[in-house]
Amino acid sequence: MADHSEEACRRVDVGISRVFELFGKRWTGPIVSVLLQRPVHFAELRRAIPGISERMLSDRLTELGAAGLVIREVDEGPPLRVAYRLTEAGRAMEPALKELGQWADTYLRPESGGGC
């Protein structure tokens, strides 16, 4: 039988906590959004996300890789190039992310000052 005590009801869902630990970080969402379209090389990914530094992009890609969502592939070249793509687990996030985007379009006011 489910635990419906007051203490149990106050606890935050562990799965939700884990999701927002990763996706609550700046740049993670835009990176995954670009990778949902297709695998991309590091430089392309950086150009696709205005304002992100190389260091931050590298750090976020490392985190996404450690979480099992992104795979790093090295093309020995020449020139040596590194591409990133989503794993099956990463691609499986697409429906949830689309739903969140639709929710944002409906319920969140657009930021002033421009944008895409």
All heavy atoms as an XYZ file, in Angstrom:
902
protein
N       0.840     -1.184      0.000
C       0.000      0.000      0.000
C       0.886      1.249      0.000
O       1.934      1.283      0.629
C      -0.912     -0.033      1.227
C      -1.931      1.058      1.230
S      -3.198      0.650      2.461
C      -4.403      1.783      1.959
N       0.478      2.275     -0.694
C       1.263      3.498     -0.809
C       1.333      4.232      0.520
O       0.391      4.217      1.302
C       0.657      4.404     -1.877
N       2.464      4.893      0.729
C       2.677      5.682      1.941
C       2.107      7.076      1.710
O       2.620      7.848      0.909
C       4.177      5.758      2.231
C       4.494      6.547      3.501
O       3.553      6.995      4.190
O       5.689      6.718      3.793
N       1.016      7.405      2.397
C       0.367      8.702      2.229
C       0.558      9.585      3.443
O      -0.225     10.495      3.688
C      -1.131      8.527      1.949
C      -1.402      7.869      0.634
N      -1.176      8.490     -0.567
C      -1.832      6.629      0.331
C      -1.479      7.673     -1.555
N      -1.875      6.528     -1.037
N       1.621      9.340      4.209
C       1.887     10.167      5.378
C       2.271     11.567      4.926
O       2.665     11.800      3.778
C       3.009      9.568      6.221
O       4.242      9.656      5.526
N       2.156     12.503      5.852
C       2.489     13.889      5.539
C       3.956     14.007      5.124
O       4.289     14.722      4.183
C       2.218     14.773      6.764
C       2.293     16.243      6.468
C       1.865     17.094      7.650
O       1.039     16.645      8.460
O       2.376     18.217      7.739
N       4.844     13.263      5.774
C       6.266     13.307      5.445
C       6.516     12.808      4.023
O       7.269     13.412      3.261
C       7.076     12.464      6.426
C       8.566     12.500      6.149
C       9.345     11.617      7.103
O       8.925     11.432      8.256
O      10.384     11.108      6.654
N       5.873     11.718      3.651
C       6.049     11.164      2.311
C       5.548     12.132      1.253
O       6.137     12.248      0.176
C       5.332      9.833      2.188
N       4.478     12.837      1.525
C       3.916     13.773      0.552
C       4.800     15.000      0.363
O       4.744     15.661     -0.665
C       2.513     14.199      0.976
S       1.313     12.868      0.833
N       5.625     15.332      1.346
C       6.496     16.502      1.250
C       7.794     16.210      0.500
O       8.458     17.122      0.055
C       6.853     17.000      2.646
C       5.739     17.753      3.273
C       6.234     18.461      4.493
N       5.123     18.534      5.431
C       5.231     18.489      6.727
N       6.410     18.383      7.292
N       4.187     18.571      7.490
N       8.169     14.952      0.401
C       9.411     14.595     -0.278
C       9.307     14.883     -1.777
O       8.291     14.609     -2.393
C       9.718     13.117     -0.092
C      10.419     12.842      1.208
C      10.841     11.392      1.268
N       9.992     10.787      2.295
C       9.468      9.587      2.249
N       9.685      8.798      1.230
N       8.720      9.137      3.216
N      10.362     15.388     -2.312
C      10.410     15.659     -3.745
C      10.695     14.350     -4.466
O      11.504     13.540     -4.019
C      11.509     16.696     -4.066
C      11.643     16.910     -5.557
C      11.215     18.003     -3.368
N      10.055     14.160     -5.585
C      10.268     12.969     -6.399
C      11.741     12.873     -6.805
O      12.313     13.821     -7.340
C       9.371     13.059     -7.634
C       9.532     11.861     -8.533
O       8.802     10.879     -8.335
O      10.397     11.920     -9.429
N      12.349     11.745     -6.545
C      13.774     11.547     -6.822
C      14.064     11.670     -8.315
O      15.062     12.285     -8.711
C      14.248     10.177     -6.277
C      15.686      9.903     -6.681
C      14.107     10.136     -4.773
N      13.223     11.110     -9.169
C      13.438     11.196    -10.620
C      13.426     12.635    -11.103
O      14.290     13.044    -11.887
N      12.456     13.408    -10.628
C      12.371     14.821    -11.024
C      13.609     15.568    -10.544
O      14.169     16.395    -11.268
C      11.082     15.476    -10.469
C       9.853     14.891    -11.156
C      11.121     16.995    -10.601
C       9.740     15.210    -12.627
N      14.046     15.271     -9.344
C      15.255     15.919     -8.813
C      16.456     15.626     -9.703
O      17.242     16.523    -10.009
C      15.551     15.440     -7.394
O      14.534     15.866     -6.516
N      16.590     14.382    -10.142
C      17.720     14.005    -10.992
C      17.647     14.694    -12.355
O      18.663     15.139    -12.889
C      17.774     12.488    -11.139
C      18.164     11.811     -9.823
C      18.079     10.309     -9.866
N      18.895      9.762    -10.930
C      18.583      8.641    -11.585
N      17.499      7.968    -11.301
N      19.367      8.194    -12.533
N      16.448     14.783    -12.909
C      16.284     15.449    -14.206
C      16.699     16.911    -14.107
O      17.469     17.409    -14.930
C      14.821     15.338    -14.706
C      14.565     16.293    -15.854
C      14.504     13.915    -15.105
N      16.216     17.610    -13.080
C      16.520     19.033    -12.975
C      17.931     19.303    -12.487
O      18.455     20.396    -12.707
C      15.469     19.760    -12.140
C      14.225     20.017    -12.944
C      13.129     19.191    -12.838
C      14.183     21.058    -13.851
C      11.993     19.396    -13.601
C      13.054     21.281    -14.631
C      11.961     20.452    -14.500
N      18.576     18.315    -11.871
C      19.992     18.450    -11.540
C      20.799     18.620    -12.820
O      21.734     19.403    -12.882
C      20.468     17.182    -10.816
C      21.214     17.424     -9.547
C      21.508     16.114     -8.856
O      22.469     15.424     -9.268
O      20.768     15.781     -7.924
N      20.416     17.894    -13.851
C      21.110     17.963    -15.127
C      20.558     19.079    -16.015
O      21.296     19.923    -16.513
C      20.995     16.621    -15.860
C      21.745     16.483    -17.175
C      23.252     16.651    -16.976
C      21.442     15.131    -17.794
N      19.250     19.114    -16.198
C      18.639     20.073    -17.126
C      18.419     21.451    -16.526
O      18.088     22.386    -17.242
C      17.332     19.519    -17.699
C      17.571     18.619    -18.858
C      17.822     17.272    -18.662
C      17.600     19.108    -20.145
C      18.085     16.434    -19.720
C      17.866     18.281    -21.216
C      18.104     16.949    -21.000
N      18.628     21.573    -15.226
C      18.510     22.879    -14.594
C      19.743     23.734    -14.798
O      19.749     24.920    -14.489
N      20.783     23.143    -15.343
C      22.012     23.890    -15.587
C      21.909     24.652    -16.900
O      21.377     24.142    -17.883
C      23.215     22.943    -15.643
C      23.502     22.310    -14.313
C      24.695     21.405    -14.396
C      24.978     20.798    -13.030
N      26.121     19.894    -13.091
N      22.442     25.856    -16.876
C      22.416     26.681    -18.072
C      23.121     25.968    -19.222
O      24.139     25.321    -19.024
C      23.111     28.012    -17.791
C      22.964     28.975    -18.932
C      23.499     30.321    -18.567
N      23.221     31.236    -19.662
C      23.759     32.429    -19.781
N      24.569     32.876    -18.859
N      23.460     33.186    -20.814
N      22.570     26.068    -20.400
C      23.083     25.557    -21.668
C      22.724     24.109    -21.957
O      22.781     23.697    -23.108
C      24.607     25.716    -21.807
C      25.099     27.098    -21.586
C      25.894     27.519    -20.553
C      24.835     28.261    -22.388
N      26.140     28.867    -20.667
C      25.503     29.347    -21.793
C      24.097     28.484    -23.547
C      25.465     30.626    -22.312
C      24.048     29.766    -24.068
C      24.724     30.816    -23.445
N      22.351     23.311    -20.967
C      22.070     21.902    -21.226
C      20.909     21.742    -22.197
O      21.001     20.977    -23.159
C      21.788     21.150    -19.911
O      22.931     21.286    -19.058
C      21.512     19.681    -20.158
N      19.830     22.449    -21.978
C      18.663     22.368    -22.858
C      18.980     22.730    -24.298
O      18.664     21.966    -25.222
N      19.619     23.884    -24.531
C      19.965     24.230    -25.914
C      20.896     23.225    -26.589
O      20.754     22.941    -27.773
C      20.641     25.604    -25.782
C      20.035     26.187    -24.551
C      19.828     25.017    -23.621
N      21.826     22.651    -25.843
C      22.727     21.650    -26.424
C      21.928     20.441    -26.886
O      22.073     19.975    -28.018
C      23.817     21.233    -25.409
C      24.788     22.388    -25.165
C      24.564     19.994    -25.899
C      25.709     22.186    -23.976
N      21.074     19.935    -26.014
C      20.269     18.760    -26.367
C      19.337     19.095    -27.531
O      19.149     18.288    -28.437
C      19.489     18.231    -25.151
C      18.513     17.147    -25.560
C      20.463     17.699    -24.101
N      18.788     20.289    -27.533
C      17.894     20.710    -28.613
C      18.599     20.660    -29.966
O      18.040     20.176    -30.951
C      17.394     22.132    -28.330
O      16.591     22.588    -29.376
N      19.828     21.126    -30.032
C      20.589     21.080    -31.285
C      20.876     19.629    -31.660
O      20.721     19.229    -32.817
C      21.902     21.892    -31.168
C      22.790     21.665    -32.386
C      21.601     23.372    -30.999
N      21.277     18.826    -30.680
C      21.621     17.429    -30.960
C      20.401     16.585    -31.334
O      20.553     15.547    -31.976
C      22.352     16.812    -29.771
C      23.747     17.381    -29.507
C      24.328     16.791    -28.232
C      24.670     17.132    -30.683
N      19.213     17.021    -30.955
C      18.006     16.300    -31.373
C      17.817     16.391    -32.883
O      17.216     15.514    -33.500
C      16.768     16.846    -30.667
C      16.535     16.352    -29.248
C      15.440     17.169    -28.560
C      16.184     14.871    -29.236
N      18.338     17.447    -33.494
C      18.198     17.630    -34.937
C      19.103     16.681    -35.712
O      18.695     16.109    -36.714
C      18.511     19.075    -35.311
C      17.548     20.061    -34.673
C      18.013     21.486    -34.839
O      18.598     21.846    -35.865
N      17.770     22.311    -33.842
N      20.351     16.504    -35.226
C      21.324     15.646    -35.907
C      22.628     15.681    -35.127
O      22.854     16.585    -34.327
C      21.577     16.110    -37.336
C      22.168     17.504    -37.426
C      22.316     17.958    -38.872
N      22.690     19.351    -38.936
C      23.934     19.807    -38.818
N      24.919     18.979    -38.623
N      24.188     21.094    -38.909
N      23.522     14.706    -35.376
C      24.859     14.775    -34.781
C      25.598     15.994    -35.335
O      25.403     16.362    -36.497
C      25.538     13.492    -35.250
C      24.419     12.581    -35.635
C      23.313     13.468    -36.127
N      26.412     16.631    -34.513
C      27.147     17.820    -34.960
C      28.571     17.815    -34.417
O      28.845     17.219    -33.372
C      26.453     19.139    -34.554
C      25.137     19.320    -35.255
C      26.268     19.231    -33.065
N      29.438     18.498    -35.138
C      30.815     18.691    -34.688
C      30.837     19.789    -33.625
O      29.943     20.639    -33.575
C      31.724     19.063    -35.858
C      31.914     17.930    -36.802
N      31.194     17.802    -37.965
C      32.720     16.845    -36.738
C      31.559     16.698    -38.583
N      32.487     16.087    -37.857
N      31.861     19.756    -32.806
C      31.991     20.695    -31.695
C      31.836     22.142    -32.157
O      31.075     22.909    -31.568
C      33.335     20.489    -30.983
C      33.490     21.299    -29.747
C      33.082     20.795    -28.516
C      34.047     22.566    -29.788
C      33.229     21.543    -27.360
C      34.192     23.324    -28.632
C      33.783     22.810    -27.416
N      32.561     22.535    -33.198
C      32.524     23.922    -33.674
C      31.123     24.312    -34.148
O      30.665     25.431    -33.893
C      33.545     24.136    -34.786
N      30.438     23.401    -34.828
C      29.063     23.668    -35.276
C      28.140     23.878    -34.086
O      27.280     24.758    -34.096
C      28.509     22.490    -36.073
C      29.037     22.289    -37.449
C      28.385     21.056    -38.052
O      28.902     19.943    -37.813
O      27.348     21.209    -38.732
N      28.329     23.052    -33.080
C      27.498     23.140    -31.882
C      27.722     24.473    -31.184
O      26.775     25.128    -30.759
C      27.822     21.966    -30.961
C      26.913     21.686    -29.786
C      25.453     21.608    -30.191
C      27.346     20.405    -29.094
N      28.959     24.881    -31.097
C      29.259     26.174    -30.458
C      28.638     27.323    -31.241
O      28.087     28.258    -30.667
C      30.767     26.368    -30.347
C      31.074     27.671    -29.624
C      32.431     27.676    -28.986
N      32.596     28.939    -28.288
C      33.426     29.888    -28.685
N      34.166     29.724    -29.751
N      33.518     31.001    -28.000
N      28.708     27.274    -32.581
C      28.100     28.336    -33.403
C      26.585     28.346    -33.277
O      25.950     29.396    -33.374
C      28.501     28.180    -34.868
C      29.900     28.653    -35.176
C      30.147     28.743    -36.681
N      29.956     27.479    -37.370
C      30.893     26.550    -37.547
N      32.109     26.755    -37.077
N      30.645     25.440    -38.204
N      25.991     27.186    -33.061
C      24.533     27.086    -32.980
C      23.980     27.633    -31.668
O      22.777     27.885    -31.571
C      24.103     25.625    -33.146
N      24.849     27.827    -30.672
C      24.404     28.284    -29.356
C      25.151     29.577    -29.012
O      26.203     29.552    -28.366
C      24.646     27.204    -28.276
C      23.976     25.894    -28.691
C      24.134     27.673    -26.924
C      24.340     24.709    -27.841
N      24.622     30.717    -29.433
C      25.305     31.994    -29.181
C      25.508     32.224    -27.678
O      24.622     31.969    -26.866
C      24.341     33.036    -29.754
C      23.483     32.288    -30.711
C      23.377     30.889    -30.170
N      26.704     32.677    -27.354
C      26.999     33.039    -25.975
C      27.681     31.962    -25.149
O      28.203     32.246    -24.079
N      27.694     30.723    -25.613
C      28.329     29.656    -24.843
C      29.833     29.648    -25.130
O      30.253     29.810    -26.272
C      27.699     28.275    -25.131
C      28.161     27.252    -24.088
C      27.990     27.819    -26.548
C      27.393     25.938    -24.133
N      30.629     29.492    -24.079
C      32.077     29.416    -24.261
C      32.479     27.983    -24.605
O      31.722     27.038    -24.346
C      32.792     29.849    -22.983
O      32.591     28.889    -21.956
N      33.669     27.835    -25.165
C      34.169     26.495    -25.475
C      34.268     25.654    -24.210
O      33.925     24.482    -24.217
C      35.539     26.574    -26.162
C      35.468     26.993    -27.600
C      36.807     26.893    -28.307
O      37.700     26.167    -27.832
O      36.944     27.557    -29.348
N      34.747     26.256    -23.148
C      34.916     25.536    -21.873
C      33.571     25.046    -21.341
O      33.420     23.901    -20.922
C      35.610     26.450    -20.860
C      35.724     25.892    -19.473
C      36.598     24.643    -19.469
N      36.574     23.993    -18.193
C      37.619     23.839    -17.418
N      38.788     24.279    -17.807
N      37.498     23.237    -16.272
N      32.564     25.931    -21.364
C      31.245     25.560    -20.859
C      30.621     24.470    -21.725
O      30.022     23.524    -21.208
C      30.325     26.782    -20.800
C      28.970     26.490    -20.184
S      29.038     25.832    -18.502
C      29.722     27.216    -17.620
N      30.759     24.594    -23.038
C      30.227     23.583    -23.940
C      30.899     22.235    -23.663
O      30.224     21.207    -23.555
C      30.435     23.994    -25.395
C      29.974     22.992    -26.455
C      28.507     22.628    -26.288
C      30.243     23.557    -27.852
N      32.198     22.256    -23.507
C      32.929     21.029    -23.219
C      32.469     20.419    -21.893
O      32.249     19.202    -21.802
C      34.428     21.325    -23.178
O      35.144     20.160    -22.864
N      32.308     21.254    -20.874
C      31.859     20.762    -19.562
C      30.468     20.141    -19.636
O      30.228     19.061    -19.101
C      31.852     21.892    -18.525
C      33.239     22.324    -18.101
O      34.233     21.645    -18.461
O      33.340     23.365    -17.415
N      29.551     20.818    -20.324
C      28.183     20.294    -20.422
C      28.153     19.000    -21.231
O      27.429     18.070    -20.897
C      27.239     21.322    -21.033
C      26.944     22.509    -20.161
C      26.195     22.099    -18.890
N      25.970     23.248    -18.058
C      26.726     23.615    -17.017
N      27.763     22.878    -16.676
N      26.457     24.691    -16.330
N      28.921     18.929    -22.297
C      28.967     17.700    -23.095
C      29.537     16.547    -22.276
O      29.063     15.415    -22.378
C      29.789     17.924    -24.368
C      29.107     18.771    -25.440
C      30.117     19.194    -26.498
C      27.920     18.047    -26.050
N      30.520     16.838    -21.447
C      31.085     15.817    -20.565
C      30.035     15.319    -19.582
O      29.896     14.112    -19.352
C      32.315     16.373    -19.812
O      33.311     16.741    -20.771
C      32.889     15.349    -18.844
N      29.264     16.231    -19.004
C      28.191     15.852    -18.072
C      27.120     15.012    -18.765
O      26.661     14.009    -18.215
C      27.550     17.100    -17.462
C      28.450     17.844    -16.509
C      27.864     19.181    -16.075
O      26.764     19.553    -16.541
O      28.520     19.863    -15.277
N      26.736     15.434    -19.962
C      25.726     14.684    -20.708
C      26.251     13.305    -21.100
O      25.501     12.326    -21.106
C      25.281     15.474    -21.946
C      24.429     16.706    -21.650
C      24.364     17.623    -22.871
C      23.034     16.295    -21.204
N      27.525     13.218    -21.397
C      28.138     11.930    -21.697
C      28.154     11.029    -20.468
O      27.836      9.837    -20.561
N      28.518     11.589    -19.320
C      28.546     10.810    -18.074
C      27.155     10.318    -17.696
O      27.005      9.247    -17.095
C      29.141     11.647    -16.946
N      26.128     11.078    -18.074
C      24.741     10.691    -17.786
C      24.220      9.672    -18.801
O      23.096      9.191    -18.680
C      23.845     11.933    -17.786
N      25.022      9.365    -19.817
C      24.616      8.388    -20.822
C      23.695      8.934    -21.891
O      22.997      8.181    -22.562
N      23.722     10.265    -22.080
C      22.823     10.881    -23.052
C      23.506     11.297    -24.350
O      22.844     11.485    -25.365
C      22.139     12.101    -22.426
C      21.349     11.827    -21.147
C      20.791     13.118    -20.584
C      20.255     10.813    -21.395
N      24.822     11.455    -24.310
C      25.577     11.925    -25.476
C      26.794     11.029    -25.688
O      27.422     10.588    -24.725
C      26.029     13.393    -25.272
C      27.021     13.827    -26.332
C      24.840     14.331    -25.273
N      27.106     10.785    -26.956
C      28.298     10.028    -27.333
C      29.234     10.960    -28.092
O      28.806     11.710    -28.978
C      27.938      8.818    -28.218
C      27.145      7.798    -27.404
C      29.188      8.179    -28.806
C      26.645      6.622    -28.213
N      30.500     10.889    -27.742
C      31.558     11.663    -28.408
C      32.245     10.749    -29.406
O      32.688      9.653    -29.057
C      32.560     12.129    -27.352
C      33.713     12.920    -27.870
C      34.631     13.272    -26.681
N      35.649     14.203    -27.044
C      36.878     13.876    -27.429
N      37.237     12.603    -27.503
N      37.750     14.798    -27.736
N      32.323     11.195    -30.656
C      32.947     10.400    -31.711
C      34.077     11.199    -32.345
O      33.869     12.336    -32.759
C      31.910     10.013    -32.765
C      30.795      9.161    -32.185
C      29.663      8.916    -33.168
O      29.348      9.819    -33.970
O      29.106      7.820    -33.120
N      35.261     10.589    -32.415
C      36.429     11.264    -32.972
C      36.650     10.785    -34.398
O      36.750      9.596    -34.659
C      37.681     10.991    -32.114
C      38.907     11.665    -32.724
C      37.468     11.457    -30.683
N      36.719     11.744    -35.332
C      37.062     11.477    -36.727
C      38.532     11.835    -36.865
O      38.910     13.003    -36.772
C      36.193     12.335    -37.653
C      36.554     12.186    -39.107
O      37.326     11.265    -39.448
O      36.067     12.994    -39.912
N      39.368     10.833    -37.046
C      40.816     11.031    -37.039
C      41.306     11.961    -38.142
O      42.417     12.446    -38.098
C      41.529      9.677    -37.118
C      41.268      8.787    -35.925
C      41.766      9.373    -34.605
O      42.720     10.171    -34.600
O      41.190      9.021    -33.561
N      40.459     12.186    -39.156
C      40.799     13.163    -40.172
C      41.902     12.719    -41.102
O      42.007     11.544    -41.386
N      42.757     13.563    -41.609
C      42.906     14.945    -41.172
C      41.824     15.839    -41.759
O      41.318     15.530    -42.825
C      44.282     15.340    -41.686
C      44.561     14.437    -42.846
C      43.733     13.204    -42.648
N      41.468     16.896    -41.112
C      41.863     17.258    -39.753
C      41.069     16.446    -38.723
O      39.984     15.954    -39.026
C      41.489     18.741    -39.660
C      40.301     18.863    -40.553
C      40.558     17.895    -41.691
N      41.601     16.362    -37.535
C      40.923     15.685    -36.438
C      39.672     16.487    -36.081
O      39.740     17.694    -35.903
C      41.850     15.609    -35.217
C      41.205     14.938    -34.022
C      41.760     13.536    -33.887
C      41.436     15.728    -32.782
N      38.535     15.814    -36.049
C      37.277     16.496    -35.697
C      36.520     15.624    -34.714
O      36.568     14.402    -34.788
C      36.420     16.725    -36.937
C      37.058     17.716    -37.893
C      36.222     17.938    -39.104
N      34.985     18.623    -38.749
C      34.080     19.015    -39.616
N      34.246     18.789    -40.885
N      32.975     19.613    -39.225
N      35.806     16.282    -33.821
C      35.021     15.573    -32.822
C      33.552     15.901    -33.049
O      33.174     17.070    -33.172
C      35.444     15.976    -31.388
C      34.582     15.277    -30.355
C      36.909     15.646    -31.163
N      32.728     14.867    -33.131
C      31.284     15.047    -33.307
C      30.578     14.481    -32.083
O      31.102     13.615    -31.383
C      30.810     14.336    -34.563
N      29.386     14.984    -31.848
C      28.565     14.531    -30.729
C      27.195     14.143    -31.248
O      26.659     14.781    -32.153
C      28.435     15.652    -29.686
C      29.751     15.974    -29.050
C      30.609     16.900    -29.640
C      30.161     15.328    -27.895
C      31.842     17.179    -29.075
C      31.391     15.601    -27.331
C      32.218     16.528    -27.922
O      33.445     16.787    -27.371
N      26.645     13.088    -30.659
C      25.292     12.668    -31.008
C      24.616     12.144    -29.754
O      25.266     11.738    -28.793
C      25.294     11.628    -32.110
C      25.886     10.295    -31.732
C      25.746      9.284    -32.876
N      26.453      8.066    -32.579
C      25.951      7.062    -31.854
N      24.732      7.143    -31.376
N      26.667      5.973    -31.626
N      23.295     12.151    -29.792
C      22.528     11.636    -28.666
C      22.500     10.115    -28.704
O      22.446      9.507    -29.770
C      21.095     12.170    -28.702
C      20.938     13.670    -28.458
C      19.484     14.079    -28.650
C      21.430     14.061    -27.084
N      22.503      9.530    -27.540
C      22.308      8.086    -27.416
C      20.806      7.807    -27.543
O      19.990      8.733    -27.651
C      22.777      7.598    -26.038
O      21.971      8.229    -25.034
C      24.257      7.895    -25.802
N      20.445      6.551    -27.489
C      19.020      6.199    -27.500
C      18.306      6.860    -26.328
O      17.201      7.380    -26.469
C      18.865      4.680    -27.429
C      17.419      4.224    -27.495
C      17.280      2.713    -27.441
O      18.247      1.989    -27.741
O      16.167      2.264    -27.102
N      18.944      6.874    -25.167
C      18.351      7.517    -23.984
C      18.189      9.015    -24.206
O      17.186      9.611    -23.810
C      19.206      7.254    -22.748
N      19.167      9.637    -24.859
C      19.075     11.064    -25.161
C      17.950     11.365    -26.128
O      17.174     12.314    -25.946
N      17.836     10.542    -27.176
C      16.763     10.753    -28.162
C      15.388     10.513    -27.550
O      14.401     11.112    -27.978
C      16.982      9.842    -29.373
C      18.134     10.282    -30.262
C      18.201      9.491    -31.568
N      18.120      8.053    -31.398
C      19.143      7.243    -31.135
N      20.355      7.756    -31.012
N      18.977      5.946    -31.001
N      15.317      9.657    -26.550
C      14.037      9.346    -25.919
C      13.468     10.544    -25.150
O      12.286     10.549    -24.809
C      14.188      8.150    -24.975
N      14.278     11.568    -24.932
C      13.800     12.774    -24.245
C      12.989     13.690    -25.154
O      12.305     14.591    -24.681
C      14.986     13.573    -23.691
C      15.731     12.882    -22.597
S      17.047     13.903    -21.927
C      17.953     14.360    -23.389
N      13.048     13.468    -26.451
C      12.414     14.389    -27.397
C      10.937     14.658    -27.106
O      10.532     15.825    -27.055
C      12.598     13.909    -28.828
C      12.067     14.909    -29.842
C      12.426     14.543    -31.264
O      12.819     13.386    -31.525
O      12.314     15.425    -32.131
N      10.093     13.650    -26.895
C       8.680     13.959    -26.635
C       8.477     14.825    -25.385
O       7.672     15.756    -25.405
C       8.030     12.578    -26.455
C       8.954     11.616    -27.117
C      10.323     12.199    -26.982
N       9.232     14.542    -24.330
C       9.096     15.324    -23.101
C       9.553     16.768    -23.322
O       8.901     17.715    -22.850
C       9.897     14.682    -21.972
N      10.638     16.948    -24.051
C      11.133     18.299    -24.305
C      10.187     19.083    -25.209
O       9.989     20.281    -25.018
C      12.541     18.242    -24.894
C      13.609     17.703    -23.941
C      14.946     17.575    -24.660
C      13.745     18.579    -22.711
N       9.581     18.405    -26.181
C       8.591     19.081    -27.035
C       7.386     19.531    -26.202
O       6.871     20.626    -26.388
C       8.146     18.168    -28.176
C       9.145     18.098    -29.296
C       8.626     17.287    -30.460
C       9.611     17.325    -31.614
N       9.160     16.579    -32.767
N       6.943     18.667    -25.298
C       5.827     19.025    -24.413
C       6.173     20.234    -23.559
O       5.352     21.138    -23.382
C       5.435     17.847    -23.520
C       4.668     16.762    -24.230
C       3.270     17.194    -24.647
O       2.614     17.953    -23.899
O       2.838     16.773    -25.727
N       7.383     20.262    -23.015
C       7.809     21.403    -22.211
C       7.849     22.674    -23.058
O       7.451     23.750    -22.591
C       9.174     21.145    -21.582
C       9.182     20.201    -20.388
C      10.612     19.858    -19.993
C       8.435     20.813    -19.211
N       8.318     22.565    -24.288
C       8.339     23.718    -25.176
C       6.941     24.243    -25.466
O       6.699     25.456    -25.461
N       5.997     23.336    -25.693
C       4.611     23.751    -25.938
C       4.019     24.395    -24.693
O       3.295     25.391    -24.776
C       3.773     22.558    -26.386
C       4.127     22.088    -27.772
C       3.426     20.794    -28.160
O       2.776     20.143    -27.350
N       3.580     20.399    -29.420
N       4.334     23.842    -23.541
C       3.852     24.419    -22.283
C       4.395     25.838    -22.123
O       3.658     26.761    -21.783
C       4.292     23.538    -21.104
C       3.924     24.126    -19.782
C       2.746     23.992    -19.115
C       4.747     24.966    -18.972
N       2.782     24.696    -17.943
C       4.006     25.297    -17.834
C       6.040     25.470    -19.102
C       4.502     26.114    -16.819
C       6.543     26.286    -18.108
C       5.782     26.605    -16.982
N       5.682     26.025    -22.415
C       6.303     27.346    -22.301
C       5.657     28.342    -23.257
O       5.389     29.492    -22.891
C       7.807     27.252    -22.558
N       5.380     27.899    -24.480
C       4.734     28.776    -25.456
C       3.359     29.225    -24.974
O       2.927     30.340    -25.236
C       4.590     28.080    -26.811
C       5.917     27.933    -27.542
O       6.895     28.616    -27.175
O       5.970     27.117    -28.487
N       2.668     28.341    -24.271
C       1.321     28.645    -23.799
C       1.314     29.475    -22.517
O       0.531     30.411    -22.393
C       0.540     27.337    -23.545
O       0.500     26.590    -24.766
C      -0.885     27.610    -23.076
N       2.194     29.147    -21.582
C       2.072     29.715    -20.237
C       3.155     30.678    -19.799
O       2.963     31.393    -18.805
C       1.989     28.580    -19.208
C       0.742     27.751    -19.391
C       0.814     26.486    -19.953
C      -0.507     28.245    -19.030
C      -0.326     25.720    -20.129
C      -1.652     27.488    -19.212
C      -1.549     26.234    -19.762
O      -2.687     25.474    -19.950
N       4.279     30.721    -20.470
C       5.340     31.632    -20.063
C       5.364     32.834    -20.992
O       5.308     32.695    -22.204
C       6.705     30.948    -20.094
C       6.894     29.791    -19.128
C       8.298     29.208    -19.278
C       6.655     30.227    -17.690
N       5.467     33.989    -20.381
C       5.544     35.211    -21.194
C       6.884     35.273    -21.892
O       7.908     34.929    -21.304
C       5.382     36.445    -20.304
C       3.949     36.685    -19.918
C       3.823     37.962    -19.179
N       4.090     37.649    -17.760
C       4.461     38.520    -16.854
N       4.635     39.776    -17.164
N       4.670     38.156    -15.621
N       6.890     35.735    -23.152
C       8.165     35.863    -23.867
C       9.049     36.890    -23.163
O       8.548     37.863    -22.600
C       7.774     36.357    -25.255
C       6.297     36.300    -25.328
C       5.761     36.133    -23.941
N      10.352     36.652    -23.214
C      11.294     37.625    -22.653
C      11.342     38.825    -23.562
O      11.275     38.710    -24.774
C      12.697     37.010    -22.544
C      12.775     35.884    -21.538
C      14.171     35.329    -21.433
O      15.132     36.008    -21.849
O      14.302     34.220    -20.919
N      11.477     40.000    -22.964
C      11.603     41.201    -23.788
C      13.043     41.350    -24.214
O      13.955     40.795    -23.611
C      11.151     42.424    -22.996
O      11.958     42.557    -21.833
N      13.266     42.071    -25.280
C      14.624     42.334    -25.721
C      15.087     41.487    -26.880
O      16.263     41.424    -27.157
N      14.180     40.791    -27.527
C      14.570     40.057    -28.724
C      14.740     38.586    -28.478
O      14.234     38.039    -27.521
N      15.472     37.962    -29.350
C      15.664     36.522    -29.311
C      15.279     35.928    -30.641
O      15.013     36.650    -31.596
N      15.223     34.628    -30.708
C      14.897     33.958    -31.965
C      13.412     33.908    -32.203
O      12.610     33.877    -31.361
C      15.445     32.536    -31.954
S      17.246     32.513    -31.854
